[in-house]
């Protein structure tokens, strides 16, 4: 085992080197300046080097002291961090986040038990809304933005991207052995969710039909008029799961239903999706907590 000087000597050195004052170090540690001086002499004897230049004033570190100080300081900071985590059971505090209603309900909420298992003392304040909340307002610490490109004016990390497939419940398509033809699909109720009018590439049925026509190299004069249209994407997904029609759904938001067979793709045609970005202020004071959430979300996305 390596022979190290007593912890009291290292504590006295770290405090004295940080303050460059025996008096202030003594006040911090609750001892006398004489005790600090004695501990430092013992440490210098152990090191075989003079660590402080005591004359002329003010107090200063020697070259040996300058080499030792950052090592000892980092060691105490590491000890303190490890002990704090042990006492708190991990990261602690409060983190406010916002995400779309669909992402909150379909992806985030089912994974929250795993979050609480890893970070039992880190509370999440979640706002599910399709409105864009200004991160400079201070109402939330981070946002999960759904966009083609990284959001501007904020720091961001892309978690994953989705794709869109036409999917339906076996309740209306049965045990599907092959993809449906366009004419067959046109005989089923079609479900659509509203998308911003400014996005011409949104996963609407009209765009799906154009892509399907190019893929199959056939022109179809069928008119795809959705039987149901929902303002909330979440409601369109629930209608599809209930067997009320065929919907164009995000592979991220119906991941569990695709895995269980509650929803099945009715065509090989797919539409490109969007990125899920975790956005935050670059200078946010809670960066340690934000990084903890980013790391967790990346791992949760692979589960």
C-alpha positions in Angstrom: 0.0 0.0 0.0 1.3 3.5 -0.9 2.4 5.6 2.1 0.5 8.8 2.1 0.7 11.7 4.6 -2.2 12.1 7.1 -5.4 13.6 5.8 -5.2 16.5 8.3 -1.9 17.6 6.8 -3.4 17.6 3.3 -6.5 19.5 4.4 -4.3 22.1 6.1 -2.2 22.5 2.9 -5.2 22.7 0.6 -6.9 25.4 2.7 -3.7 27.4 3.2 -2.7 27.2 -0.5 -6.2 28.3 -1.5 -6.4 31.3 0.8 -2.6 31.9 0.9 -3.1 32.6 4.6 -2.6 30.4 7.6 -5.1 32.6 9.5 -7.9 32.1 7.0 -7.1 28.4 6.7 -7.3 28.0 10.5 -10.6 29.8 10.6 -12.1 27.5 7.9 -10.9 24.3 9.6 -11.7 25.4 13.1 -8.1 25.3 14.5 -5.4 27.8 15.4 -2.9 29.2 12.9 -0.2 27.5 15.0 -1.8 24.2 14.3 -1.9 24.9 10.6 1.8 25.8 10.6 2.6 22.6 12.5 0.7 20.4 10.1 2.4 22.1 7.1 5.8 21.5 8.6 5.0 17.8 9.0 3.8 17.6 5.3 7.0 19.4 4.1 9.0 16.9 6.1 7.1 14.0 4.4 7.6 15.5 0.9 11.2 16.6 1.5 10.3 19.9 0.0 9.4 23.4 1.2 5.9 24.1 0.1 5.4 27.7 1.2 7.7 30.8 1.0 6.9 32.4 4.3 9.3 35.4 4.1 9.0 38.1 2.9 5.3 38.5 3.1 2.8 37.9 1.6 2.6 34.1 1.8 3.3 32.3 -1.5 3.7 28.8 -2.8 7.1 27.5 -3.8 7.5 25.7 -7.1 6.9 22.4 -5.3 3.8 23.8 -3.6 2.5 25.0 -7.0 2.9 21.4 -8.3 1.2 19.8 -5.4 -1.7 22.2 -4.9 -3.9 21.4 -8.0 -3.5 17.6 -7.3 -4.6 17.9 -3.7 -7.4 20.3 -4.6 -8.8 18.0 -7.3 -8.6 15.1 -4.9 -10.7 16.8 -2.3 -13.2 17.9 -5.0 -13.5 14.3 -6.2 -14.0 13.1 -2.6 -16.7 15.7 -2.0 -18.6 14.9 -5.2 -18.6 11.2 -4.6 -19.8 11.6 -1.0 -22.6 14.0 -2.1 -23.8 11.5 -4.6 -23.8 8.7 -2.0 -25.7 10.8 0.4 -28.3 11.9 -2.1 -28.6 8.7 -4.0 -27.4 10.3 -7.2 -28.2 13.7 -8.8 -30.7 15.8 -7.0 -32.7 18.9 -7.7 -35.5 19.9 -10.1 -35.4 20.0 -13.9 -38.2 21.6 -16.0 -38.7 20.3 -19.5 -41.2 20.7 -22.3 -42.1 18.3 -25.2 -45.0 17.9 -27.6 -48.1 16.3 -26.3 -47.6 13.2 -28.4 -44.0 12.7 -27.5 -44.8 13.2 -23.8 -47.6 10.7 -23.7 -46.2 8.1 -26.2 -42.5 8.1 -25.4 -41.6 10.0 -22.2 -44.3 8.9 -19.8 -43.9 5.1 -20.3 -40.1 5.5 -19.5 -40.4 7.6 -16.4 -40.3 4.6 -14.0 -36.8 3.9 -15.4 -35.9 7.6 -14.8 -37.0 7.4 -11.2 -35.1 4.2 -10.7 -31.8 5.9 -11.7 -32.4 9.4 -10.4 -34.8 9.1 -7.5 -34.0 12.6 -6.1 -34.0 14.5 -9.4 -37.6 15.8 -9.9 -38.9 16.4 -13.4 -41.5 19.2 -14.0 -43.0 18.2 -17.4 -45.0 20.5 -19.7 -46.6 18.7 -22.6 -47.5 21.3 -25.2 -47.2 21.8 -29.0 -46.4 25.4 -28.4 -42.8 26.5 -28.5 -41.7 27.7 -25.0 -38.9 30.3 -25.0 -36.0 28.8 -23.1 -34.8 32.3 -22.1 -38.1 32.8 -20.2 -36.9 30.5 -17.4 -40.2 28.6 -17.4 -38.3 25.4 -18.4 -34.7 24.3 -18.4 -34.8 22.2 -21.6 -37.1 21.4 -24.4 -37.4 18.4 -26.7 -38.0 20.0 -30.1 -39.3 18.2 -33.1 -37.8 19.6 -36.3 -36.2 18.9 -39.6 -33.0 20.8 -38.6 -31.4 21.7 -35.2 -33.2 24.6 -33.5 -31.4 27.9 -33.8 -30.1 30.2 -31.1 -29.9 27.4 -28.5 -27.5 24.5 -27.8 -29.0 21.2 -28.9 -28.4 17.4 -29.2 -30.2 15.2 -31.6 -31.5 12.1 -29.8 -32.9 10.2 -32.8 -35.0 10.6 -36.0 -38.2 9.0 -37.0 -39.8 7.8 -40.2 -43.5 7.6 -41.1 -45.4 4.5 -42.2 -49.0 3.9 -43.0 -50.2 1.6 -40.2 -53.4 -0.1 -39.0 -54.7 -2.4 -36.4 -55.2 -6.1 -37.2 -58.8 -5.4 -36.2 -59.4 -3.9 -39.7 -56.7 -5.5 -41.8 -56.6 -9.0 -40.2 -53.5 -11.1 -40.5 -51.8 -9.1 -43.2 -49.6 -11.4 -45.4 -48.6 -8.7 -48.0 -48.6 -5.0 -48.4 -51.9 -3.5 -49.5 -52.3 -2.1 -53.0 -53.3 1.5 -53.5 -56.8 0.5 -54.5 -57.1 -1.7 -51.5 -55.9 1.0 -49.2 -58.4 3.4 -50.7 -61.3 1.2 -49.5 -60.3 1.6 -45.8 -61.0 4.6 -43.5 -58.1 7.0 -43.6 -57.0 8.9 -40.5 -55.0 12.1 -40.7 -53.4 14.5 -38.1 -53.1 18.2 -38.7 -49.6 19.5 -39.6 -48.5 23.1 -40.0 -49.5 24.5 -43.4 -46.1 25.9 -43.9 -44.5 22.4 -44.0 -45.1 21.1 -47.6 -43.3 17.8 -46.7 -45.4 16.9 -43.7 -46.6 13.3 -43.6 -50.1 13.9 -45.0 -52.0 11.4 -47.2 -51.6 13.5 -50.3 -47.8 13.3 -50.0 -47.9 9.7 -49.2 -49.9 9.0 -52.3 -47.4 10.9 -54.5 -44.5 8.9 -53.0 -46.5 5.6 -53.4 -47.2 6.4 -57.0 -43.5 7.0 -57.8 -42.5 3.9 -55.9 -45.0 1.6 -57.8 -44.5 3.5 -61.1 -48.3 3.6 -61.5 -50.7 6.4 -61.7 -53.7 6.1 -59.5 -56.8 8.3 -59.9 -58.2 7.4 -56.6 -58.9 10.3 -54.3 -57.5 9.9 -50.8 -59.8 11.9 -48.7 -59.3 11.1 -45.0 -62.4 9.8 -43.2 -61.2 11.4 -39.9 -58.9 14.4 -39.2 -57.5 15.2 -35.8 -55.8 18.3 -34.6 -53.8 16.3 -32.1 -51.4 13.7 -33.5 -51.9 11.8 -30.3 -55.6 11.4 -31.0 -54.9 10.1 -34.5 -52.6 7.5 -33.1 -55.2 6.4 -30.6 -57.8 6.1 -33.3 -55.5 3.9 -35.4 -54.8 1.6 -32.4 -58.5 1.3 -31.7 -59.0 0.0 -35.3 -60.9 3.0 -36.6 -58.7 3.4 -39.7 -55.3 3.6 -41.3 -53.0 6.4 -40.1 -49.5 7.7 -41.1 -47.6 7.3 -37.9 -44.1 8.1 -36.5 -42.0 5.0 -35.9 -40.9 6.5 -32.6 -44.4 7.3 -31.3 -45.8 3.8 -32.1 -42.7 1.9 -31.4 -44.3 -0.3 -28.7 -47.4 -1.1 -30.9 -45.2 -2.1 -33.9 -43.2 -4.4 -31.6 -46.3 -6.0 -30.1 -48.3 -6.2 -33.3 -51.1 -3.9 -32.1 -50.3 -1.9 -35.2 -48.8 -3.3 -38.5 -47.4 -1.5 -41.6 -49.8 -1.8 -44.5 -47.2 -0.7 -47.1 -43.5 -0.5 -47.7 -43.8 3.2 -48.6 -42.2 5.4 -46.0 -41.9 9.1 -45.5 -38.8 10.8 -44.0 -39.4 12.1 -40.5 -37.9 14.7 -38.2 -35.3 14.9 -35.5 -36.0 14.9 -31.8 -33.6 17.5 -30.3 -32.9 18.2 -26.7 -32.4 22.0 -26.6 -31.2 24.2 -23.8 -29.4 27.4 -23.1 -25.6 27.0 -23.7 -24.8 28.8 -20.4 -27.5 27.1 -18.3 -26.5 26.9 -14.6 -28.0 23.4 -14.4 -25.8 21.8 -17.0 -24.9 18.8 -14.8 -28.6 18.0 -14.5 -29.2 18.6 -18.2 -26.3 16.3 -19.2 -27.8 13.6 -16.8 -31.1 13.8 -18.7 -29.4 13.8 -22.1 -27.4 10.6 -21.2 -30.5 9.0 -19.8 -32.6 9.8 -22.9 -30.0 8.4 -25.2 -29.9 5.1 -23.2 -33.7 5.0 -23.0 -34.0 5.4 -26.7 -32.1 2.2 -27.2 -34.3 0.2 -24.8 
